[in-house]
Amino acid sequence: MGILDLISSEFACSRLFRAVRWRGGVYCPKCGSRSIKGHGGYGCGLKRYFCKSCRRTFNDKTGTIFHYSRLSLREWFMLMLLFLGLHNSGLGLSWLLDRSPMTVFRALRKLMLKLKAGRVEFRGAVEVDELYVNAGLKGRNNSVRIKHLGREPRRRAFRRRGRGLWIYDKPAVFLLVGRGGGEDYVPSSNVEAEAAIKIIDRRIRENSTIYTDNFKSYLGLSGLGYMHEYVNHSEGEWVRGECHINNCENRASILRQWLSTHRGICKDNLKLYLEAFKTCRRSRNTNPTQAIIEIIKTIYIITATTFLVKSVMSIISDFMNFLSSLRRCSKCLLPETFPGIDFDENGVCNYCRMYKSVKVLGEEALVKVLEKHRGKGDKYDCIVAISGGRDSAYVLHQIVTKYKMRTLALTVDSGFITEEGHRNIKTITEHLGVDHVYIRNEEHIENSWRNLKIMFHAWLKKPSINTIVPTLNAADKTMNLQIYKYAHENRIPLVIGGNNIGNCSFEQEHFKTGYMGIFPDERGNYTTKDKMKLLAHFAWEFFRNTDHYHWSIIKSYLTGTLVYFFESLMKPSDVDTLGFYDYIYWDERKIIPTITEIGWRGAEDTTATWRIDDTMYPLIDYIYLRLVGFNEFDEFYSKLVREGQISRDEALKRCLSERIPRPTILFNLLTKLEVSKEELDNVLDNYRAKLMRKILKKQA
């Protein structure tokens, strides 16, 4: 379907808008409830709704920039396309839409206010430069302010020599361009060292390499945890090895040309125009149809920010006191409720005191294994299991581009991969030019969801911290066996990755079985004795809950047990496995920039890059967070702190944000499981009262 078909009529635009806004299901924009019923139409294909919780009515446009607007949806979509896609000015749009310039300008201002996509975070190699643009007090509404200046209005041909200043109508714009992907444009009232460092410090991670020119405001960066190199433009030096700012110069040229279309802008609106320019840059490589859909999504997400903030705050607000009351290790982030933890007189936990740095087998050993299998398959040397997450995306990239293996990407879809996971799978396989295969059994997916619902309702009647993951991690337990079978049938000798094959040490969660007194090693492996203990614990938890007595549930548990203990015996002898991160050290500073270059993207409603491909983990993380005050993000960032990849302050800042589950996924999942958040919270709070006494008594 082309762009003209999408916006061919008001009804077509209404259909598109409703599909984008309610893609996760209809909810009340005032209270967030999903207990909704229809309440008539709203004209031209739009609908009205009635919220049973707050007993208010709303429609498809409520809470968006399209509500109470003089422009129709079709005019709005035309405005977006012409302004952001074809770079028309406000006056040009008023002529094309046959609307007054003020109506169009107000609409553009509303649009630009909603295009704020958040601060970009850079890692790795980043170029920084500054640009000066002419922007005064353009606009009739500024006539009073101009009178107070005590001078005549600036002439349009005004040119002031030297570096610009805000007060002289020549504000600076800092340009940040990551060589691994990403760019940002930040207006500033001055270019002094304090302002420049503040902008850089907020957007660029520690230990990154920053390339600049020899402007004096950048000269103190090397003392702030960055590796700083610069070229001396005053002496005619433009490139020195990897050191240059040519990408910044390129973006500056494009930005100047884009701003010139608008024939001068007010400096108070400079930030808004820069946000619009960033949107144009993000959508430049997509077709018009996809671009306008992404713009609507962006507007919807930002418009819904109030709801999302309310949702996030409502998720944790009623137990914030509990979270803030927990004592944490002074070196890492682990709280006093972590299993087996104790603190010394300095407040340092035993996990930090006994920590040993992560060791890997090394790249030389990896190359030997790969060479052993190179050319042995009929068409492919290896299979790389891919889920759409960051780690499997990086593995696929390295195996294909660096090690030049004939690779087949394979996904076992158990019905629990998120929209973001599927999107990333498609994007990166197309970018790398590798063949991709889905293994998907619709009957099995239907049975998995049915079993999941039964088990979760059973868990709510008799909750146990030991069975959260076995209950909710409902992905196919035979995933690896299906991959092995496919490899065997197609004569592919090597499988790289898979369920718990070669996961990085930082992502191994020790606490999930720790409350039973059983801990895996740093690679997540258990001894045979510990496996037997786990089997006994899980069998007891299973049989003491009579709501588990369904043949489909019993069969699922038996299958999982057999696979857990005997998977290696079921693997075909002509298929070998390899864990990539057993050989290569996991470094986020390399992984994220690399996969960003090939089109990998995170989720729109979280800054986390981990678990965005798994539907179940928002609920799992929420349950742990409410019960014991932490989840897997606390343990993950604690390990990164111990390893020296990140400072404790930065880890704490990221963890407190990223450990809060994604609201959209969480509420959709609860709706599908037919459990309200109020019911879940009531069960968790009652269980936590008993659980905390038990945990803290053990720690004492």
Secondary structure, 3 states (H helix, E strand, C coil): CCHHHHCCCHHHHHHHHHHHHCCCCCCCCCCCCCCEEEEEECCCCCEEEEECCCCCEEECCCCCCCCCCCCCHHHHHHHHHHHHHCCCCHHHHHHHHCCCHHHHHHHHHHHHHCCCCCCCCECCEEEEEEEECCCECCCHHHHHHHHCCCCCCCCCCCCCCCCCCHHHCCCEEEEEEECCCCEEEEEECCCCHHHHHHHHHHHECCCCEEEEECCHHHCCHHHHCCEEEEECHHHCCCCECCECCHHHHHHHHHHHHHHHCCCCCEHHHHHHHHHHHHHHHHCCCCCHHHHHHHHHHHHHHHHCHHHHHHHHHHHHHHHHHHHHHCCECCCCCCECCCCCCCECCCCCEHHHHCCCCCCCCCHHHHHHHHHHHCCCCCCCCEEEECCCCHHHHHHHHHHHHHCCCCEEEEEEECCCECHHHHHHHHHHHHHHCCEEEEEECHHHHHHHHHHHHHHHHHHHHCCCHHHHHHHHCCCCCCHHHHHHHHHHHCCCCEEECCCCCCCCHHHCCCHHHHCCCCCCCCCCCCCHHHHHHHHHHHHHHHHCCHHHCCHHHHHHHHHHHHHHHHHHHHCCCCCEEECHHHHCCCCHHHHHHHHHHCCCCCCCCCCCCCCCCECCHHHHHHHHHHHHCCCHHHHHHHHHHHHCCCCHHHHHHHHHHHCCCCHHHHHHHHHHCCCCHHHHHHHHHHHHHHHHHHHHHHHC
